[in-house]
Structures are given as C-alpha cells and as structure tokens.
Amino acid sequence: MNIKQVELKVLGMQCTGCEQTIEDAILLLPGIVKVNANYVKNNLAIVFDNNVIGENEFRLALEKKGYETQTEKTKNKSNLLRSIIFIILLLIVGSVAFWGKSLMPELIPQLNAEMSHFMLFSIGFLTGFHCIGMCGSFVVSYSHETMTRTKTFLSHFAYGLGKTISYSAIGAGFGLLGAAMTITSHMQGLAALFASVFLLIYGLKMLDFIPSLRFFTLRLPKTFTRDVKDNIKTQRSPLIIGLLTGFLLGCGPLQAMYIMAAGTGSPEEGAKLLFFFGIGTLIPLLGFGFFANLMSRSTINDLVRVSGILVIVMGVMMANRGLKLTKSGYDFSSVKGRVEQTINSVDLNSREKG
C-alpha cells in the first residue's frame, strides 16, 4: 500500500452543498482512504492508495458531476470570452423577465410592495440548474426506465408537491420568526435592512467575483446534512423525498430566500416567497436529463451568476422596504420626491428671475 495525499483546486463549487456531492463521487472510487471538500477554500483534499488509483480518475469523477479541477489550461481560459457569455445570458434573461412581466401584469402581484413573484420564480429557475448536481440523484432514486408515463408523471408530481410544501412551510417558519422578533413597524424595517445586507452578500457570492466572500457562509453541521441525505437515499416515496429536500440548507440561493422570508416579518409572505422560488427550481430539476445534455457546466455556472444579479436586485428592494418602514426618509420614493421638489423649485426661481 502506497498512501498518498493530494489537494486539488475545484472549479464550479457554488455552495456548501457541493461539498458532499463531490465527496460522495470520490468515495465511490476504489483505494480512497479519506476525502474532504471545502467550499470556502475551493479545494478538495484526498488521501488514497496510489497503487490502486491515480489523480486522473479523480478528475474524471469530478467531470461526471459537472466540476473540473484547475490546471494551467483552465486557469488561462479567456476571461473576456466568459464575460461576453455572461453579459449575453444576463441580457437574454433580463429581456425575457421584463417581457413576461409586461404581458401578465395582472397575474404577477407584488410582494412587499415591490418584490415581484415573477422575479422570485426567475431566481428559482436559474438556480435550479445548479440544483441538478445536488438533487438530480434524488429524482433518479424514485424513477426508473420501466415506469409508465403516467406513473412517471405522478411520481414527479408527488416529488414536486413535497418539495414545494417543504420550502413553503420552512419559509412560513422563517416569516413567523421574523414576526416574533419585530413587534413594531420600526423593528420590521430594521429586520428588512438586516436581511437586505445578507441578500446583497449572497448575490455577490453567486457572482463569484470576490473570492473572500466565500468565508461568509452559513452552514449546518455536516453530520446533519449527511443524515438528511442518507434518509433521502433510503426513501422510495417521491413525496417524502421532496419533503426532506427542504432541510438541505447548503444551497446559497435557498439560504438567501429563507433569510428574505424572515425579513418579511410575515408567515404568509414567507410561504409565498418560497413557494414561487421552489416552483421555479422544479422545471430544470425535473428536466435535468435534457438540460444536462444541452448545457455545459460553465453555462450553468453563468446562469447561477445571472441569478446572483437578481438576488442583488431583491436585496436592494428589501433595503428600500426597510427604509420605508423605519421612516428614514431615504427610501426611493422619498428621495425621488425631494429631488423633484428641488428641481421644480430651481425651475420656478429661474422663471421668476427671467
């Protein structure tokens, strides 16, 4: 036995949930003694028997899960090309979002005066491509090729129902927590401002332009997350599997939505928020076979970055709500009113002098 340790830089890790996905993939290989993936440091440490397996097998296993290791080749990829692709995706997604909203203004009510359910759905849809890596195996666990179309549809429906109920119920719980902590309107405003800071940080993390923000990570103990995943693996009921997925809090966008739910200070609004977000994630997740063949991991990462822009927008909107509730006079409407008043006053003085 020739024990060796190697540390690899992994590209494509978007949240702490990626850690276990990567570790599970490596542990399936022969000759593995110990493995530890670290989202914050963006690396993977492996202790293995070099007589049984080599480093190339690790890279192949990671590629099958949609990740890649950083080499000189990947390190020197054109940043300009990636930036162009990101901007194109951002323009496409932004155009579709505003176009869809203009077509259905009466069907898209506003959350907390300004936060659109359609935007929540969009964030869920875009981040749902990342969910494929984490939750795609859960879909596979209850479905198989011998199932009839009706049985497959009913299984997917049960999974989607369970996941949506789970997200909505936990969202309501966070909303209730926010309501219990914010008795007065002023306190609700402060909670909204606090939540907006988290949303802005999460959005910036999803953009992945500031690596140091990875250290700002809320996480449950790895043992808890692993226990939940192990329970999911033993289940055959799509409904139960869907219900359990709400407790996998490693996903950064999902954490952001839960924090936003607390910032609403309302169980009803918290449930609505997570309902629309959860529905959005289901589309790419349930069609992951199609999307996996259609999109590269790089494109999926770019979609997550685009959703980071939307999370930042939601953070700004949440901050504006907080400023309104605290009656600070610095919310958008108040500032706009003062600017217009100043312009009108200057214009009036100019006319009088003229």
Secondary structure, DSSP 4 states (H G I P E B T S, - for coil): --EEEEEEEEE---STHHHHHHHHHHHTSTTEEEEEEETTTTEEEEEEETTT--HHHHHHHHHHTT-EE--HHHHTS-HHHHHHHHHHHHHHHHHHHHHHHHH-TTT-PEETTTEEHHHHHHHHHHHHHHHHHHHHHHHHHH--TTS-HHHHHHHHHHHHHHHHHHHHHHHHHHHHHHHHH--SHHHHHHHHHHHHHHHHHHHHHHHT--GGGGGS-----HHHHHHHHHHHHH---HHHHHHHHTT-TT-HHHHHHHHHHHHHT-HHHHHHHHHHHHHHHHHHHHTHHHHHHHS-HHHHHHHHHHHHHHHHHHHHHHHHHHHHHTT-S-SHHHHHHHHHHHHHHHHHHHHHH-
